[in-house]
Amino acid sequence: MSFRVEGMAEPVDLPSRLGILPFRNKVLLPGAIIRIRCTSPSSVMLVEQELWQKEEKGLIGVLPVRDTETAAVGSMLSPGVGNDSGERRLKGPADVLDSQKQDGKNPQELIHWHNRGVAARALHLSRGVEKPSGRVTYIVVLEGLCRFNVQELSARGTYYTARVSRLDMTKAELEQAERDPDLILLSRQFKATAMELISVLEQKQKTVGRTKVLLETVPVHRLADIFVASFEISFEEQLSMLDSVDLKVRLSKATELVDRHLQSIRVAEKITQKVEGQLSKSQKEFLLRQQMRAIKEELGDNDDDDDDMAALERKMQSAGMPPNIWKHAQRELRRLRKMQPQQPGYSSSRVYLELLANLPWQKGSEEHELDLRTAKERLDCDHYGLVKVKQRIIEYLAVRKLKPDARGPVLCFVGPPGVGKTSLASSIATALNRKFVRISLGGVKDEADIRGHRRTYVGSMPGRLIDGLKRVAVNNPVMLLDEIDKTGSDVRGDPASALLEVLDPEQNKTFNDHYLNVPFDLSKVIFVATANRVQPIPPALLDRMEVIELPGYTPEEKLKIAIKHLIPRVLDQHGLSSEFLQIPEAIVKIIIQRYTREAGVRNLERKLAALARAAAVKVAEQDCTVQLSKDVHQVTSSLLDARLAGGAEVEMEVIPMAVNGQEISDAFSSASVLVVDEAMLEKVLGPPRFDDREAAERVATPGISVGLVWTSFGGEVQFVEATAMVGKGDLHLTGQLGDVIKESAQIALTWVRARAADLKLSAAGEISLLENRDIHIHFPAGAVPKDGPSAGVTLVTSLVSLFSQRKVRADTAMTGEMTLRGLVLPVGGIKDKVLAAHRYGIKRVILPERNLKDLAEVPSAILAGMEVHVAHIGSDLEMVIALSNLDHHIA
Ligand code: ADP
């Protein structure tokens, strides 16, 4: 609904009869404009006859009607009868009301007509035709003009007409009334309220300029209607406005309604202001807090958050940083203090400062006067054998004792796994009364692993050395650089170069970790390194270290180590003692021979641990039966009875009440001692994995020979298999071989072919051994990469055996590099190789002559049971072949 400002006609000439348009639950007030669409036959007829067909612009009456859900059918009044409430009731013809029909309501329903309406003039009329039905429709824009009273309602065709009488005053009456002082007062009041409303609206919308004009131009009695029509008010209020015929009543009603509207706008405004106020309150709070923080910082004051900072600062102060580093740390702390915890970089800065505070800048283990005798005892007590190694360690310690800041070389223990490298280093730490920290370098390819990442990187952290020092929290630990041979270099830098700096006493005083970004003094750290092999260690690094080799152990040594060290330790680790579990020597020997085949003792220790676990289960089971059958029952029975009488749950109480430390140990002592026998061994460890017959079985056909090689696991027995098949004379090599070993195979084949006649390998007239044949040589354990020259002699033997179709002696293993001319050159790792042969039960070994001196390292017990043959320099490989005693059958 809207209203019109211009051309507002003054009191019109109202005809005595008007066509009536029912207006459902709404009221058209004078001055208001409505737009309606007429589709029902009655309203179409009304518009057509009363407006459309009239030459002059006609008038119609708009009469409010009310829904009557509650009225009983039949209680209607005939049209034309007025009542006091101002409403008439009528049972209308079926199509009287558009809306009624459209709503699908029962047409028999009662219609309450209001007996006052407003005469309206059409400002605009448009006629249309609904396509499918061909029905005519009208759109009418009506302007309310003046109130009327319905004298009588009657039907004209399908629509109603009413006899009406004018309610609004005539011009003369108006002029008369306007002089009434009460009215003047009322109208002033109304205008003031209306003005107030306008100014409030103006603030909000800035588009109410038109309304102001209204206030000045339109007579006040009209204004009242216009204002009220412009807001949403209830139907009842609209009706009462329509009914306010008297000017004073109308004005006071309108003032009330305008005022109410004004109030509701103000309340809404207040609410929004309140919400906005709350928002800005939190913003204000944030600002104030910021300022408070700044003020506190100025004053050097702390609050809860800063307590944390103060704690950090205290920790940093007590860390004993050198002055320049302390300055750097303080700078960083100041930066951190200015940051919000949510700020990016806050946590990284904090973690960095924590590291600075936690690093042992000054703190070291107290160094006692080193007692060499105790140190020796300690080493002896922890390790069996290794006489030379222990001797070297004592020398090292002695030098340190005499000259604590001596720049002695870094000890590097080299040997297969499980030979005690790590435990020796930790014994050194114990002997020196220092803490021990192990830094694993295996697989480290990135320099940043050692030196750390710069703090600009996301997720950066210190290198392993600084991290290790933070862990031990002292600056003079024994630091084990484990598996130093396993570092490699790639695009991310060379860890070895960082290690060089670490190990160089000149440089490690100011070791620079990228993350730490300030130098750290590593000179008090005692470095010890371990490696499986010497070759992969970069020469520059090797230069700074003294290599101490720890070859593998002989079975006898292993037995001693097991009995003296491993078994007691394993029992202890499993909460057992020799009173509960005994592993006889014979059983340990079986484990060594049949269940492990290694240079060190790590697997042996594992197998012993497996036995201890199995025994622990048995002892624990025994313990339970003893406990429950004897003591528990008696002790708890009275308690149980009492509980049962009370109907309580009792099971959970039984064990805790009766089992205490004393009773457990009683139960243990009453349990029988468990002695491991072969049956238990098989049950726990499964069937034996190795036996002495393996070599004999594998060398059952010609073309197979036994070599001795050296791997990072110590010496190994390596079989070489050669076979021939129809082909074009090609050589196929398999078994993950490196270039050197492949070349050895070529050399071996060439040599054998060249000496075919001498070796009586080709029948008379046969020129080539490879005529129509391919040779395939395979090194079993195909998954393990192999390389090195020491398989030369083994390859030759295997080929000769193949071509001569004579089997190699199964009890003979060999090692040695060969040349194309047939010379046998010395190789490394003789002790390990001989030990490996011994482990395999091989009784004869063939070695290059120049390796003879290395036999001094081999324990005599091993050599006693072994036949060692030497291939002389100058003599050729035939000697090896002869020694291999091809076709010699052994039992
Ligand atoms: P590595 O570092 O050489 O690989 P470890 O030092 O870890 O080997 O030794 C493996 C286990 O063998 C350790 O429990 C160690 O105490 C034990 N061990 C090795 N050699 C000896 C030995 N000679 N005497 C006593 N125990 C030894």
Residues whose N, C-alpha, C, O or C-beta is under 5 A from the ligand:
A	BS01	ADP	D382 H383 Y384 P416 P417 G418 V419 G420 K421 T422 S423 L424 I561 H565 V601 R602
